[in-house]
Protein backbone atom coordinates (compact mmCIF):
# COMPACT_ATOMS: atom_id res chain seq x y z
CA UNK A 1 0.00 0.00 0.00
CA UNK A 2 1.33 3.43 -0.94
CA UNK A 3 0.08 6.84 0.11
CA UNK A 4 -0.03 9.63 -2.46
CA UNK A 5 -1.55 12.67 -0.88
CA UNK A 6 -5.25 11.89 -0.53
CA UNK A 7 -5.14 8.83 -2.77
CA UNK A 8 -4.57 5.32 -1.46
CA UNK A 9 -3.43 2.66 -3.86
CA UNK A 10 -4.15 -0.94 -3.02
CA UNK A 11 -2.82 -3.49 -5.44
CA UNK A 12 -4.86 -6.62 -5.83
CA UNK A 13 -4.06 -9.11 -8.56
CA UNK A 14 -7.22 -10.02 -10.43
CA UNK A 15 -8.13 -11.03 -13.95
CA UNK A 16 -7.58 -8.29 -16.48
CA UNK A 17 -10.67 -6.56 -17.82
CA UNK A 18 -11.08 -4.23 -20.77
CA UNK A 19 -12.79 -0.92 -20.18
CA UNK A 20 -13.62 1.54 -22.93
CA UNK A 21 -14.35 5.11 -21.92
CA UNK A 22 -14.91 8.28 -23.90
CA UNK A 23 -12.70 11.05 -22.55
CA UNK A 24 -13.39 14.69 -23.48
CA UNK A 25 -10.54 16.16 -25.51
CA UNK A 26 -10.03 18.97 -22.98
CA UNK A 27 -9.25 16.50 -20.17
CA UNK A 28 -7.71 13.69 -22.22
CA UNK A 29 -4.04 14.30 -21.37
CA UNK A 30 -4.75 14.81 -17.67
CA UNK A 31 -6.90 11.69 -17.32
CA UNK A 32 -4.51 9.53 -19.35
CA UNK A 33 -1.52 10.60 -17.24
CA UNK A 34 -3.46 9.83 -14.05
CA UNK A 35 -4.48 6.40 -15.30
CA UNK A 36 -0.94 5.69 -16.46
CA UNK A 37 0.40 6.61 -13.00
CA UNK A 38 -2.09 4.14 -11.51
CA UNK A 39 -0.67 1.38 -13.70
CA UNK A 40 -3.47 1.18 -16.25
CA UNK A 41 -2.32 -0.04 -19.66
CA UNK A 42 -3.89 1.84 -22.53
CA UNK A 43 -4.17 0.82 -26.16
CA UNK A 44 -3.24 3.36 -28.76
CA UNK A 45 -5.67 4.47 -31.42
CA UNK A 46 -6.44 1.73 -33.90
CA UNK A 47 -5.95 2.70 -37.50
CA UNK A 48 -7.45 0.65 -40.32
CA UNK A 49 -4.95 -0.17 -43.04
CA UNK A 50 -7.21 -0.76 -46.05
CA UNK A 51 -4.47 -2.36 -48.18
CA UNK A 52 -3.66 -4.89 -45.44
CA UNK A 53 -7.36 -5.57 -44.88
CA UNK A 54 -7.96 -6.18 -48.60
CA UNK A 55 -4.93 -8.51 -48.74
CA UNK A 56 -6.25 -10.40 -45.71
CA UNK A 57 -9.73 -10.97 -47.10
CA UNK A 58 -8.37 -11.78 -50.56
CA UNK A 59 -6.74 -14.86 -49.03
CA UNK A 60 -10.10 -16.30 -47.97
CA UNK A 61 -10.64 -19.53 -49.83
CA UNK A 62 -13.60 -20.53 -51.94
CA UNK A 63 -15.30 -23.90 -51.68
CA UNK A 64 -15.55 -25.96 -54.82
CA UNK A 65 -18.68 -27.89 -55.81
CA UNK A 66 -16.93 -31.14 -54.83
CA UNK A 67 -16.28 -29.86 -51.32
CA UNK A 68 -19.89 -28.70 -50.96
CA UNK A 69 -21.22 -32.13 -52.02
CA UNK A 70 -19.92 -33.61 -48.77
CA UNK A 71 -22.19 -31.28 -46.78
CA UNK A 72 -25.17 -32.12 -48.96
CA UNK A 73 -24.57 -35.86 -48.48
CA UNK A 74 -24.25 -35.41 -44.72
CA UNK A 75 -27.48 -33.40 -44.64
CA UNK A 76 -29.29 -36.24 -46.41
CA UNK A 77 -27.88 -38.86 -44.04
CA UNK A 78 -28.81 -36.85 -40.96
CA UNK A 79 -32.25 -36.12 -42.41
CA UNK A 80 -32.97 -39.82 -42.85
CA UNK A 81 -31.78 -40.71 -39.34
CA UNK A 82 -34.58 -42.21 -37.24
CA UNK A 83 -34.07 -42.30 -33.48
CA UNK A 84 -34.63 -45.68 -31.87
CA UNK A 85 -37.98 -46.05 -30.11
CA UNK A 86 -38.13 -47.61 -26.65
matplotlib code that plots the C-alpha trace (Angstrom):
import matplotlib.pyplot as plt

x = [0.0, 1.3, 0.1, 0.0, -1.6, -5.2, -5.1, -4.6, -3.4, -4.2, -2.8, -4.9, -4.1, -7.2, -8.1, -7.6, -10.7, -11.1, -12.8, -13.6, -14.3, -14.9, -12.7, -13.4, -10.5, -10.0, -9.2, -7.7, -4.0, -4.7, -6.9, -4.5, -1.5, -3.5, -4.5, -0.9, 0.4, -2.1, -0.7, -3.5, -2.3, -3.9, -4.2, -3.2, -5.7, -6.4, -6.0, -7.4, -5.0, -7.2, -4.5, -3.7, -7.4, -8.0, -4.9, -6.3, -9.7, -8.4, -6.7, -10.1, -10.6, -13.6, -15.3, -15.6, -18.7, -16.9, -16.3, -19.9, -21.2, -19.9, -22.2, -25.2, -24.6, -24.2, -27.5, -29.3, -27.9, -28.8, -32.2, -33.0, -31.8, -34.6, -34.1, -34.6, -38.0, -38.1]
y = [0.0, 3.4, 6.8, 9.6, 12.7, 11.9, 8.8, 5.3, 2.7, -0.9, -3.5, -6.6, -9.1, -10.0, -11.0, -8.3, -6.6, -4.2, -0.9, 1.5, 5.1, 8.3, 11.1, 14.7, 16.2, 19.0, 16.5, 13.7, 14.3, 14.8, 11.7, 9.5, 10.6, 9.8, 6.4, 5.7, 6.6, 4.1, 1.4, 1.2, 0.0, 1.8, 0.8, 3.4, 4.5, 1.7, 2.7, 0.7, -0.2, -0.8, -2.4, -4.9, -5.6, -6.2, -8.5, -10.4, -11.0, -11.8, -14.9, -16.3, -19.5, -20.5, -23.9, -26.0, -27.9, -31.1, -29.9, -28.7, -32.1, -33.6, -31.3, -32.1, -35.9, -35.4, -33.4, -36.2, -38.9, -36.8, -36.1, -39.8, -40.7, -42.2, -42.3, -45.7, -46.0, -47.6]
z = [0.0, -0.9, 0.1, -2.5, -0.9, -0.5, -2.8, -1.5, -3.9, -3.0, -5.4, -5.8, -8.6, -10.4, -13.9, -16.5, -17.8, -20.8, -20.2, -22.9, -21.9, -23.9, -22.5, -23.5, -25.5, -23.0, -20.2, -22.2, -21.4, -17.7, -17.3, -19.3, -17.2, -14.0, -15.3, -16.5, -13.0, -11.5, -13.7, -16.2, -19.7, -22.5, -26.2, -28.8, -31.4, -33.9, -37.5, -40.3, -43.0, -46.1, -48.2, -45.4, -44.9, -48.6, -48.7, -45.7, -47.1, -50.6, -49.0, -48.0, -49.8, -51.9, -51.7, -54.8, -55.8, -54.8, -51.3, -51.0, -52.0, -48.8, -46.8, -49.0, -48.5, -44.7, -44.6, -46.4, -44.0, -41.0, -42.4, -42.8, -39.3, -37.2, -33.5, -31.9, -30.1, -26.7]

ax = plt.figure().add_subplot(projection="3d")
ax.plot(x, y, z, "-o")
ax.set_aspect("equal")
plt.show()
